[in-house]
């Protein structure tokens, strides 16, 4: 019983030391993540117009700053979105990672891609 307590105490001490050394600047993390999100949104807005459902596609907009459920854009914008994501991963999100900022991904529901009112969008399946 005594050796088990020592093991737990030693593990706890190791964990506390790790936490003390790691201080996350939450405000800076949020600013980096917000910057990345704004850049993705700019591309989405630029490529939202459509005439038919076939114009629209779902594109992965996850970055190394955090996951997303993707965005629906005109197929003409897919390469531009990929370039922006790649640039963000190499710059903004690299700093996000270096600062030990948290990242995650939301739960996503199944959707289908449509052109509604002249804009690419998604509707629940």
C-alpha positions in Angstrom: 0.0 0.0 0.0 2.8 2.4 0.9 4.6 1.9 -2.5 1.4 2.6 -4.4 1.1 6.0 -2.6 4.6 6.9 -3.4 4.1 6.1 -7.1 0.9 8.3 -7.1 2.7 11.1 -5.2 5.7 10.9 -7.7 3.3 11.0 -10.7 1.4 14.0 -9.3 4.7 15.9 -8.7 5.7 15.2 -12.3 2.4 16.5 -13.6 2.4 19.6 -11.5 5.9 20.5 -12.6 4.9 20.1 -16.3 1.8 22.4 -15.7 3.9 25.1 -14.0 6.4 25.2 -16.9 3.6 25.5 -19.5 1.8 28.8 -19.5 -0.6 29.3 -22.4 -1.3 32.9 -23.6 -5.0 32.3 -24.2 -5.6 35.8 -25.6 -2.8 35.3 -28.2 -4.1 31.9 -29.0 -7.6 33.2 -29.6 -6.2 36.0 -31.8 -4.3 33.6 -34.0 -7.3 31.3 -34.3 -9.5 34.2 -35.2 -7.1 35.5 -37.8 -7.0 32.1 -39.5 -10.8 31.9 -39.4 -11.2 35.3 -41.0 -8.9 34.3 -43.8 -10.9 31.2 -44.5 -14.1 33.2 -44.3 -12.8 35.7 -46.9 -12.3 32.9 -49.4 -15.7 31.4 -48.6 -17.4 34.8 -49.2 -15.5 35.4 -52.5 -16.6 32.0 -53.8 -20.2 31.6 -52.6 -22.1 32.7 -55.8 -23.7 29.9 -57.8 -26.3 29.1 -60.5 -26.9 25.4 -59.9 -26.2 22.7 -57.2 -23.4 21.4 -59.4 -21.5 24.6 -59.0 -21.1 24.0 -55.3 -18.8 21.6 -53.4 -17.9 21.0 -49.7 -14.2 21.8 -49.0 -12.2 21.0 -46.0 -11.4 24.2 -44.1 -9.6 22.7 -41.1 -6.3 24.2 -40.3 -3.6 23.2 -37.8 -5.2 25.9 -35.6 -8.4 23.9 -35.4 -10.8 21.6 -37.1 -14.0 22.6 -38.8 -17.0 21.0 -40.5 -15.9 22.4 -43.8 -17.5 25.1 -46.0 -19.6 25.0 -49.1 -18.1 27.1 -51.9 -18.2 27.4 -55.7 -15.9 24.7 -57.2 -13.8 27.5 -58.8 -12.6 28.4 -55.4 -11.3 25.1 -54.2 -7.7 25.7 -55.2 -7.7 29.1 -53.6 -9.1 27.7 -50.4 -6.4 25.0 -50.4 -3.7 27.6 -50.9 -5.0 29.8 -48.0 -5.2 26.8 -45.7 -1.6 25.8 -46.6 -0.3 29.3 -46.0 -2.1 29.5 -42.7 -0.7 26.2 -41.6 2.8 27.3 -42.5 2.5 30.7 -40.7 -0.3 31.5 -38.3 -1.0 28.0 -37.2 2.6 27.1 -36.9 2.8 29.9 -34.3 -0.4 28.7 -32.7 1.1 25.2 -32.3 4.5 26.6 -31.1 2.6 28.5 -28.3 0.9 25.3 -27.2 -2.5 26.7 -28.0 -5.3 24.2 -27.8 -7.0 23.0 -30.9 -10.0 20.8 -31.5 -12.7 19.9 -33.9 -16.5 20.3 -33.6 -19.0 17.6 -34.0 -20.4 17.8 -37.5 -23.8 16.8 -38.9 -24.4 15.2 -42.2 -25.3 17.8 -44.9 -25.9 18.0 -48.6 -24.5 20.8 -50.8 -27.0 23.1 -52.6 -27.2 26.3 -54.5 -30.0 28.3 -52.8 -30.9 31.9 -53.7 -27.7 32.2 -55.8 -25.4 31.1 -53.0 -23.6 27.9 -52.2 -24.8 26.5 -48.9 -25.6 23.3 -47.1 -28.8 21.8 -45.7 -29.1 18.9 -43.2 -29.6 15.5 -44.7 
